[in-house]
Amino acid sequence: MNNTIKNILLWLFIIITVVVLYGLYNSHQKGVVKELDYTKFQEKINAKSIQEITIKGAMVEGRLSNGDRFTAAVPENSQAQLADALVKAGANVHVVPADKDSWLTWALSIWLPLILFVGFWVFLMRQMQGTGNKAISFGKSRAKLLTSQQKKVTFKDVAGVDEAIEELTEVVEFLKEPQKFQKLGGRIPKGVLLVGAPGTGKTLLARAVAGEANVPFFSISGSDFVEMFVGVGASRVRDLFDQGKKHAPCIIFIDEIDAVGRHRGAGLGGGHDEREQTLNQLLVEMDGFESNEGVILIAATNRPDVLDPALLRPGRFDRQVVVNLPDVRGRLGILRVHTRKIPINKDVDLEIIARSTPGFSGAQLANLVNEAALNAARYSFKSVTMGDFETAKDKVLMGKERRSLIINENEKKITAYHEAGHALLAALLPDADPIHKVAIIPRGMALGITQQLPVDDRYNYSRNYLLAQLKVFMGGRIAEEVFLKIKTTGAANDIERATEMARKMVCEWGMSDQLGPLAFGKKEEQIFLGREIAQHRDYSEQTAELIDQEVQQLVRASYTEATSLIEQHREAMERIAQALLEFEVLDAEEVEMAIRGETIVKRKERTAAKPTDSKPTDIKQEEEVVPGIITTKEGPAPA
C-alpha cells in the first residue's frame, strides 16, 4: 500500500468520524424543547399529562401527551415513589440504572478525541517524511538497490565495446574470486571510470557488470547528491558507502559523476562550497583512512575533462575505461542485439545497414531499429524490411519529410539548383565524400538536403579532403549565381561551415603554407559552466591579419575552382536540377545517370506495395565484415 492510498484512507476516517459525531450530537439534542423544574413536573404528574418517561438516576426524560419532550431533575432516593405515582397517572415508565450510562457517550467523550489526535499526528508526520519534503531523511542516500527479481542485463546484451567488456570482466572476476588476485599481491581496484560520448552504452555496461557479478548493485545519479541545504550531499555520500559496507562485496554505480566531481574552486565567482564538501567526502570515502574492502565504485561521465584531478588519481579511480563509438563490426553486433526480438524480412542485410551508419552510437542504432519497426507497423506489415530501415535512417539523419509545406515553383527551382550544385561537385571531386542522396523535399529545418557517405570510417582528415569539402559547401551558392543569376540566404549555413573549417585549417591544424604548422588562439573554458566562452589571442595584430588573409584565400580559391568545375559541366548540372524538379529525390546511382545523360527510371517506392515475403529470417554470425562508411549530413566536423 503506497503513501497516497494511506493518506486517502486517513482522510476518509477523519471525515466519517466528524460526520458520525455530528449526527450523534444532533440525534441526542433532537426533540429537547424545555427543562421542567420539580414543581411543574409534579403538576404534570397530577394532571396526568405525561405519556412516556424514562428515569435515569436523578434525571428523567419524557414526552407529554401533546408530543413535547422534556427533562427534569428529581431528588435522590425518590425514584421508587416517583415511579408509583407515574404509573398511577397512566404514564409508560422506563427505569435505567444510573451507572449504565450510554457507553457510546462515554467513548465519544474520552476515547474519540484521543484517537483523532493520534491519527492527525501520524498524518502530519507522514506528510513531513513524504516524497515531496523528506524533512527527516535529508541525509539518507537515494541509491536504488537492484535485486535478483529484476530483469538482469549481461554482457550478451552489450555489443560494439569489446575492449570495455574485457576490462569490466576482470572487475567481475575480482568480486567472484578475489583470492585469485590477492595471492599474488594484487589489489582489487577501488574504482572504475567509464568515459565516452553520450549513447555509447556506459550505463548499460554498469548494469551488465551487476548482472554478471550477481552481487548487490547500488545505482544513483550524481545530481542526487546536490541539495540546497548545507551538508546534505556529504551526508548522503557517507550513508551510501555505509550501505555498501553492509552489503560487501557490492558495486556502487554513480551516473553522471561530473555533477558532483567537478574541479574545486572552479567557475565564475569561485567554487560552490556545498558541492566541494560533497566531493571532499567522496574522496575520503574512496581512499581515506578507513578501508572499503569489497566495495567497487563504477562511475560514468561524458565530460572527463571537468573532473577534479584528485578524483582521477590511482587509488580512487584505478581504471579509466574508454567507451568509444562503435566501428563497423561493433555496429553490426549492436544491430544484431537490437533486432533479436524483431521479425525481419529476408531482404534485410544488417551489414549494409552497419556500413551506412558510421558515427552512430549504440543509442542511435537502437533508435534506428525502433523507427524501422514503427514504420513497418504503420503499414501493417508482418516483418521489418530493408525499405523500413532506409526510411528510418533518412528520418534519423535528415529529419522527417515535411510534404505538407507549401512551396511555390520559384522557391522549388532555387532549391533544386542549389542542391544540384552540391551533388554535382560531390560526384565529380575524387577526394570528397561520395554522394548518397539528394532531395528537395523539406526535412527538419532545411528546404533541401544533400547527403554524403564516406567510403570508410575516418579518424583523420587530409588537406585535400578538406579542400574538396570546401568546394562542395560552395556548390549551392555557385549554382544559384551561374544558372539563376541570384544570391539567396539559402547558402548561409554552407558559408558558415566553410568559414569555420577554413579557420580551423589555419589556426588549429597547421594547413596554411604561409603561416606554417602553428596553432593560434587558446580556448578559454569555464569548468563550472562546461563550455567555451572565449578565445584567447596569443598572437599579434599582424598575425591576425595574416590569418584572415589565409582563411579568405582558402575559401576564395575553393570558390573559384568549384565555379570553373560547374561551368565545365553545365549540361550535367541542368540535368540533375531538372531531375530533382521531376522526382524530388535522387540517390547516388540516379545522380550518376543524370550526369551521363541517361534516362532516369525511378525504383518502386517502399509504400507502394507490401513485401512479397513477410517471413522473418535469422541473420547468421559471420567473422569477416566489410569495412564501414560514415554517413554525414553536414560533412566532417573534426575537432
N, C-alpha and C positions, 0 to 999 in steps of 0.2 A: 504494500500500500504506500503510494507516494505522498509527499507532503501536501499536494493540492487536495487530494481526497480527504486527508486528515483534517485539513482546515475547513473544508466544506462540511464535514460531519460535526465538527466542533461548533461551527456557527449554527447549524441546524439544531443542535442540542440546546444552545442558548436561546434561540428564538422560540422553540417549543416550550421550554421551561417558563419563559416570560408569559407566553400565551396561557399556559395552564394556571399559573399563579393569578393572572388577571381574571381568568374565568372562575376560579375558586373564590376569590375575593368578591367577585360580582354576585355569584350564587349565594355566598354567605350573607351578603348585605341585602339581597333581593327580598322585598316584601316587608322589611322592618320600617314601620311608619312612626311608631312612637313608643316611649318608655313610660309605663304607669308607676305612680307611687303606690305604697301598700294600701292606703286608704281607698283610692279609686279602684284598685284591684279587688278589695273586699266588696265594694259597691257592685262591680261587675258580677262577682260570685252570687251576691244576694239577688241581683236582677236576673240571674240565670241566662246571661247573655254570652257566656263563654262556651264555645262549641268544642274546642280541642286545646289541650295544654300538655306541655312536657316539663317535668320537674327535674332539674339538674342541680342538686345541692341547694344552694341559697339563691339560685336563679331559676326563673320559669319563663318559658316561651309558649305562646299560644295564639289562637285565632278566635276572633269574635264571631258572633252569628252573622254579622254583616260582611264577613270576609277580611276585615282588617287584622293585621298581625300586630303583636305587642310583646314586650318583655317587662319583667318586674322582678324586684328583689324581695325575698321573704326572710323572716327570722330563722336563725339556726335552730335545728331540732323541732321544727314545726311542720315538717313535711308530711307526717302521718295525719295530723288533724286537718291540714290543708287538703290532702288528697281525699279524705272522707267528705269534707264539705263540697269539694268539686264534683265528686260522684253523685252526692245528693242533689247538686244543682243541675245534673244531667250532662256534664261535660265528659268528653272522652279523654281519660287521664293516662299519660305515659310517664313512668318514673325511670330515670337514668342515674346510676351511681355517679357521684361527683368525681371519683378517681378514674373513671373511664371516659375521660375527655377525648375528643377526636384525635386519633393518632396522626391523622393527616395534618391537622392544625399544628400539632407538636413538631412533626417532621418539617413542615414548611417554615416554621418559626425558628428552628435551630439548625437543622442539617442542610437545607437547601441553600441558604446564604453561604454556608461554608463551602459546599460543593461548587457553587457558582464562582466563588472567589478563587478556589484552587484551579478550576477549569480556565478561568480568564488568565491566571498567572502562567499556566502551562502554555496557553495560546501565545502570550506575549513573548515567552522565552523561545518558542519555536520560530516565531517571526524574526527575532533577533538573530537566530542561527540559520535562517533560511538562505536559499541560494542567492538572494539579492544582496544581503548585507554582510553575512559572515562575521558578525560583530565579535563573536567569542573565538572563532577559529581562524583568525587572520594569519597567524604564524604557521599554520599547518600546510604541508605540501599538497599540491593539487595533482600530483602524479597519479596516473592510472595504471593499475596493475593488470597486465594481461594474464588471463587464466588459461588453463588447458581446455576449458569448454569452448573458448572462442576459436574461430577458424584460423588455422595455422598457415603461415607463409614460409616456404622453404626455399632453398637455393634453386630448386627446379622451376620455381615461378619467376626467377630472375635470369635475364639473358643480356648479352651485349657488354658485360663488365666482368670479364673473366679474371683479370688481374685483381680487381677489388674483391671478388668472391674468394680467390685464393688467399688473400691476406686475412679476410674475415674467417675463413675456415680454420686458420690457426687459432683465432680467438675462441672459437667453439671448442677446439681441442684443449685449450688451456682450461676451460671451465669443466670439461668432462674428465680429463686426465691431467691434473696439474703436476702430479708427481713425475710424470714422464719428462717434463722440462726442468723441474726443480732438482732432480737428482744429478743433473749436470751443471748445477749452479745457476740456471736460468731464472729470471724473474718474470712473473706474469705481468704483461703490460697493464698499466692503470687506466689508460685512456686511448681511444681511437677516434680520430677526427676525420669525418667524411667530407671531402671538398669536391665540389662540382657545380656545374651550371644548373639552373632550375629545370626540373623534369627529368634528370638523368637517373633517378632511382635511389637516392640516398636514404630516404625514409623506408623505402621498400627493402633495401639491404639490411637495415637495422631490424626490421620485423622478421626477415628471413633468418638472421642470426638468432633471434629469440626462439623462432620455431625449430631451428636445428639444435640448439643447445639444450632445449627443454628445461630451462631454469626460469625463475621469476624475472619478469621484464617490466620495469617501470618506465613509462613514457610521459614526457612533459615537454611543453614548449618553453622557449627562453622568455617569452613575454609573460608567462605565468609568475615569474619571479618579480616582475616590475609592479610596484604598487605605490599609491600616493602617500602612504604612511611610512615614516622612517623606521627602519629595522625589520620590516616585514619580509623583504626579499632575502636577507641573510638568515632570518628565522626559518624560512621555507627551505633554504638550502640545507641547513642543519637537520631539519626534520626529514628531508628526502634521503640524506645519507644515513640517518639513524634507521629509517625503514630498510634501506639497503643492507645495513649490517645485520639486522634481524633476519633477513631472508637470504643471506650469503650462502653459497655463491649466487650472484644475480647480475643483471645488466641494467644500468640506468641509461636511458636514451633521452638526450636533450636536443630537440629540434630547433633550428634557427638560433644557435647559441650566440650569434653576433648581437642579438637583442640585449644581452647581459654581459657579453665578454669583450666589448669594445675597449679601445685604448683608454687608460685612465688619464684624466687631465686633458682630454681632447674635446674639441668642439668650441663653438662660439660662446664666449663668456666663461670658459673654464669647464671643469668636469662636473658631472651630475653626482652629487655626494652619495645619494641613496643607491644609485647604480654601482658606484665604486665599492660601497660596503658589501653589496651582494657579490660582486666579483671577488673581492678580497676573501670573503667567506668560502667561495667556491675554490679558490686557490688553496686555502688552508685545508679544506676537506679532501682535495685531490692528492696533496702531498704536504702534509703537515707533520706534527709530532705524533699524532695518532694514526695508526695504520688502518687501512681499509682493505684487508685481505679478502679476496673473493668478490670484491665489488669492482666491476669494469664499467667505465663510463664511455659511452659512444655518443658523439655529438655530430651534428650536421650543419653545414653552412655553405652558402654560395658567395660569401664575402670574407675569405680568409685574410685579406689584406687589412681589414679593420680590427682584427683581434689583437688583444694585448700580448706582447711578446712573452710575458711571464706565464701565460696560459698555454703557449705553444711549445715550451721547452720540454725536453725529455724528463720523465718523472711525473709529468702530468698527462700530456698527450704524447705518448711514446711513438705513436704511429699516425701518420697522415696519409690516408688512402684517397687518391685522386680518382674521382668517378667522371671519366670523360664522356663526351658524346660518342655514341657507337659508330663503328665503321660499317662497311657493307655487310660483313659477316655478322656483326653484332645486331644490325638492323634486321637481318634475316631471322636470327634467333628470336628477337623480340616479336616480330610479326608471327612467328610460329607459336609463341606463347599466347598471344592475344587472339589468334584465330583457332585456338584449341577447341573452344566450345561454340564456334560459329560454323554453320553449314556453308561451305564454299563450293562454288561450281568448278567443274573440271578445267575450265578455261583460265582459272586464276593461277598465275605464276608469281609466287612470292619473291623470287629472285629478281624479277623485273621491277617489282614494287620497291624492293630494297635498294636497287641501283638507282631508281628515280627519286629517292627521298633522302639524299645526302644532307647532312646537317641537322636531321631530325633527332630530337631527344626521344627517350622512351615514352614520355607522356604524350608527345606529339604523335608518335606511331600508334599508341593506344587510342588516341582521339581519331586518327585516320581510320582505323579498323571500325570504330564505333560509328563514325559518319557513313562508312560504306554499308554497314548493316542497316542503319536507319534509312538510307537511300533505297536499299533493296526492299525493305518493309513498306516504304512509301508506295511502291508499285506492286505490292502484294506478291513478290517473288518468293519462291521457296528456298532459295540459296543466294549467296552473295557472289556476283560475277565480277570479272575484270573491269567491266564498264562502271560498276559501282565504285570500285577502288579509284578509277581515273576521275570520276566525278567528285569523289570525296577529296582526292588530292588537289584538284583545281580549287575546290571550295576552301580548303585549309590554306593553300598557298596564296591564292589571289582574292579570296572572298566570294561571297555568293553573288550570282548574277542578278543585276537589277534591271530586268527586262521591262518592268513597269515604268521606268524612267522615260519620259517623252523627250526625244532629241530631234531637232529639226535637221533637214537634209544637209544644210551647210555645216553645222557642227559635226555631223556624222562624217562628212567628207574630210574636214580638217583632221579629225581623229584618225581616219583611215590612212591618210598620207603621213601623219605623224608616226603612227605605229609601223607603217611600211618602211619608213626611213630607218628605224631601229632594226627591223627584221632583215632588211637588205644588207646592212653593214655587219650584223651578227653572222649572216650566212656567208659573206664574202671574205671577212677577215679571218685568216687561219689561226691567229693567236687568241681570238675571242671565244667565249663560251658558245657552243653551238645553239642554234635556235631550237626551242621545244614547242612553243605555241604562241601565237599572236592572235589577239581578239580585239574587237571594237565594241564589245558588249560591256557596259559599265559593271565594274566589280569593285566592291568596297568603296573607296573614295576616288577611284580613278575612272575616267571615261573609257579608257582603253588600256591594254596591258600587253607587254612583250615578255615572255618567259624564256630564260636560257638555262641550259643544263650542261654543266661541265662534264667532261668525259671521265673524270675520276675524282677521288677525294683530294682536295687541295689543302696543303698545310703551309705552303709558301707561294708567293706571287711574284712572278718575274716582271721586269720593267716592260718588256714587250706586251705581256698580258695586260698590264695596267694601261698602257697607251692604247691598246685595242679597245679596252672598256671605255676610255675617254671618248674615242671616236663613236662608239655605239651610243653613248649618252647624248652626243651632239646630233645624232642622226635625225631625231624628231624635228628639232628646230631647223636644220638644214632643209629637210623635205618641205616644210612649210614655206620657207623663203624661196626655194628654187621653183617649186611647182605651183604654189598658190600666191606667191608674192606678198605674203603677210607674215607678221610676227604675233604670236599669241602668248597668253600666260600658261599654256599647257606644258611648256618646257621648263617651268620654274623648278620642279623637283629634279629634273635632269641636270640643270645648270648648277644647282646646289650640290648635288652629289659629285659632279665633275670637279667643281672648285675644291671641295673637301678632299677628294682623292689626290688632286694635283698638289695641294698644300702638304698633305702627308708625305707625298713622294719627295718633296723638297725638304721639309722640316724634320721628319721622323725617319724616313727610310734611306736618306742619303743618295737619292737618284738624280741629283742635279749635277750636270757636268761642270757648271761654273762654281758652285758652292762646295762641291765635293762631299765626301762621306761624313758629314757633321749633322748633329741634332741641334735644333734651335727651339728654344722655349721649353720651360719646365712646368708641368701641370701642378697647380696648387689645389689640393683637395682637403676639405674639412672632414675629418674622420667621423665626427658626430653626425654630420649631415649625410655622409656617404656618397657624395658626388662632387665632381669637379666644379669649382666656382670661379676659377680664374686661370689665366695663362701667364706665367711669369716670364718677362722678357729679359733674357740674359745675353742680349746682343745689341749692337749699336744701331743707330738710325740708318747708317749706310747699308748695313747688312739687311735691315728690314726692307729697304728699297730693293735690294738685290733679290730677296725672297719674293717680293711682289712681282718683280720682273720675270723671275723664273716660273712662277705659277701662271702668269699671263702667257708666257711663251709656250708652256706645255699645253694649255687649253687652246690657244690660238692655232698652234701647229696642228693639233689634232682636228680642230675645226676645219682648217684648210684642206688637210689630206682627206677628211671624210667628205667634204664638198666635192673634191675632184673625183672621188670614187663614185659618188652618186651621179655626178654628171656623166661619167662614162657608162653608167648602166641606167639611163633614163627610161628606156623601154621596160626593163625588168621592174623598175620601181613603179611604173604606171600599172603594170600587170598585177603586182602584189596589191596595190591600192584598190584597183577595180575588183579583184577577187575578195578583198576584205569587205567592200561595199556590198558585194553579192552574197557572200557566205557568212560574214561576220566573224568566223573563227577559222583559222588555218593552223595545221600542225606543221612540223618540220618538213615532212615529205611534200606536202602541198605547197609550201613556200618554195622548195626547190623546183617543183613543177612549174610554178609561175615564173621563176627566174629563167628556166629553159624555154619558156613559151609554150608548154604543153597544156592541154585542156585538163582542168581540174575536175575530178569526179569524187564527190563527197561520199564518204562511207556512211552507212545507215547509222542514225543516231541511237544512243543507248535506250531511250524510252520508246523507240518505235515499235518494238515487239518484245515479247518475253523470250528468255533464253530457251533454246531447244532442249537442252538437257539440264534439268534442275537438280540432279543428284549430286550431293556433296562428294568430294574426293579427298583422300588423305595426301598430305604433302610429305614425301619421303625425305629424310635427312640425307644430305649429301655433304661430302667432305670438301670438294672443290667449289669455290664460289667465284663468280666473275667479278672483277674489280668494280667498285661502285662509282656513282657520279653524284654531283651536288646539284640540287635543284635550288635555284635562286630566282627571286622575283626582282630584287633590287641590285643584283650584282654583288661582287665581293665587298666585304666590309672588314678587311684585316685591321687589326689593332696596331 
